[in-house]
């Protein structure tokens, strides 16, 4: 495996983590999820940060995919 491909896989994993993080801390979560976050010491993101994190995850993931297939 080339160094570029390994870096690309890392980019995709980081992008997937950002998307996962945004989804699990969504401001549109149901009441049960919001209460569960409060009880566990977690939080719910504001809508602005939710979209910023989601967009960043998608962008980083796409960059990783492009880097993986580039020669």
C-alpha positions in Angstrom: 0.0 0.0 0.0 1.4 3.4 -1.0 1.8 6.2 1.5 -0.8 8.3 -0.4 -3.4 5.6 -0.1 -2.7 5.2 3.7 -3.2 9.0 4.1 -6.4 8.9 2.0 -7.8 6.1 4.3 -7.0 8.3 7.3 -8.8 11.2 5.7 -11.9 9.1 5.1 -11.8 7.8 8.7 -11.6 11.3 10.1 -14.4 12.5 7.8 -16.6 9.6 8.9 -15.8 10.4 12.6 -16.9 14.1 12.0 -20.1 12.9 10.4 -20.8 10.4 13.2 -20.1 13.1 15.9 -22.5 15.6 14.2 -25.2 12.9 14.0 -24.9 11.8 17.6 -24.9 15.5 18.9 -27.6 16.7 16.5 -29.8 19.7 17.6 -32.7 17.9 15.9 -32.4 14.9 18.3 -35.5 13.8 20.0 -36.2 14.6 23.6 -35.0 11.3 24.8 -31.6 11.7 23.2 -31.3 15.3 24.6 -32.1 14.0 28.1 -29.7 11.1 27.7 -26.9 13.5 26.6 -27.5 15.7 29.6 -27.4 12.7 32.0 -24.3 11.3 30.5 -22.4 14.6 30.6 -22.5 15.0 26.9 -24.1 17.9 25.0 -26.2 18.8 22.0 -24.6 21.1 19.4 -26.1 24.3 18.2 -27.5 24.1 14.7 -24.7 26.2 13.2 -22.0 24.0 14.6 -23.9 20.9 13.6 -23.9 22.0 9.9 -20.2 23.1 10.1 -19.2 19.7 11.5 -21.3 17.8 9.0 -19.9 19.8 6.1 -16.3 19.4 7.3 -16.8 15.6 7.6 -18.2 15.4 4.1 -15.4 17.5 2.7 -12.6 15.6 4.4 -14.2 12.3 3.3 -14.4 13.4 -0.3 -10.8 14.7 -0.2 -9.8 11.2 1.1 -11.6 9.4 -1.7 -10.1 11.6 -4.3 -6.6 11.1 -2.8 -7.1 7.4 -2.8 -7.8 7.1 -6.5 -5.3 9.7 -7.6 -2.1 8.2 -8.9 
